[in-house]
């Protein structure tokens, strides 16, 4: 994989606003390394990062929580619990990174 900074900048500059394109742009930025995605939340993709020499998709956790509230009718507490257990709590090789925006 390219250097961490180069890969992140490449993915960020190409992401744009189309969620479907974000997934493909992450694949392109990872130079063929396998990536794990969170289905239904491509609009929350921020880019790609290198963690321990491995490419990982980076998501905005707050965007996912807001979407769970809006789309699935959850209150904030329920959406946060769902996110933490079903997404952030998932282990496995190549799992996504969830970041908190400031």
Beta strands, then each sheet from edge to edge (+ up, - down):
strand 1: 45-51
strand 2: 54-60
strand 3: 97-99
sheet 1: 1+ 2- 3-
end
